[in-house]
Amino acid sequence: MTTPVNTPGLSPSFASAGSAILSLPSLQLSDDESRVLMWLTMRLFDQRPYLQLRGLYYDGLQKMQDLGISIPPSLKGLRTIIGWPQTAVDAIDERCIVEGFRYPGTTDTDDDLWGIWQANNLDLEASLAQLDALVYGRCYITVGPGDDATNGEPLITAESPINMTASWDARLRRPVAALQIFLDTDFTSDMYGQEVAALYLPDRTVYMARPNATGSPITGQGQWEITDRDHHNLGMLPVVRMANRQRLANRDGLSEITAAMMNVTDSACRTMLGMEVGREFHAAPRRYVIGAAEDAFVKSDGSAASAWDTYMGKIWGLERDEEGNAPKVGEFKTGDPKVYTELIDSYTQIMSGLTALPAEYLGLNTKGNPTSADAIRAQEARLVKRVQRKMVSFGEAWEQTLRLALLVRGGTLPEAAHRIETDWVDPNTLTLSGVSDAITKQVSAGIIPATSDVGRKRLGYTAVERARIALEEAKAPAEQVIEEIGHSDIAKAAIEMARLEKVVDPNVLAQDTPGGVPGQKPTPKGKP
């Protein structure tokens, strides 16, 4: 039995009038669910070649296109690898480090949000998610109920776009349908060796499985069977998409490894391969002999001498012919590798412009004086700006992830949850002496207080270290007051009285005679 209603939150591309929601758990997909599943499956397979190619370039495993001109067939299997795409991506990822999360109007990071982060080991997983977003152009983050592995906190997992895709609603600024397919490799699972899928829809998630006889991650063959339905009723998908280099016409994002970067990498690899071939054929001087008899190049047993034997021995012991003429020996000019190295230097400079990386990052030795701190900052200016742009988009994804986690955990969101902000480690290259000098001058000028948390963050102190410094500062005034009291006259008198109380019998001190001095031993009766 079905109730014909419009599915809330479903993209118009998938929803139609009379969309049906099953009133009871069903092992059959509805018409809407089938259409969404088919659409997302096609998207997943269509996107895979783009993603896999970028992954090969990042790993240095791409197939180089040989022009077939200068490389002999015997050296077709020789490979050259230049890791520029990996360097370009890693240089950005290494500077995108999350330090905490804050609610609006606060200056300290929130312990509850950071607890969710730590429970999911996102210090490591966040870097993996951001790396995939840079390499592939996107990644996905799913949020679900917690278990013992997360100490009861909501479970947050990062997913590769190789196995997951989503449909994005630009007006709602969130995904409205998503599909994840992977091969179950857990030998303890009831579905070991099968393809497992999760279809994420507003208010529900449908879990499916199908046999996999080929052993490949995704076959695209066979009939899906529903294994479970989760009606979470969140009002949205428990899925967040982290996209890199979005455009209005392409909200899915683009890889940091651009077509221009791949072309320059291929050209540099071919140049290095040509240099390898030149080393084999032209680096050592090649000699020639004119007027030598053929039998001068055979061994004593009559067999032909090898090229190496001829080069090392025979060519130096040639005899004159019958007419007394000595064979003429000459030498060809060796190849100069400078032709290749200069070309590779040119490719390095082109790649530096494409990636916003200093040429030194790519291996170009300028052979000049040591670079100053100001020069380093100037060279990295574009890279830092690029990283700061990434922090905006990546930070929004992490903030939405934590909002979903709070919603899954409590059913409702705190009042200011929509304004959660991400704190990042400063991506600039800083020197301790330079920053210390700048902060000292700002404190002297009265721009910032000496105890400012902002200044300490600029100096490189972590959030934990800044909190410890604040505690020590809070204890310092109390200790100072105690010390001042200890050196006062009142304190000295009290100390002297305590000393006397330990030396003199208290009973004697308690006896006071008329006109006597308190604390002085009285004169015995009967004596003057």
Disulfide bonds with the S-S distance in Angstrom:
none
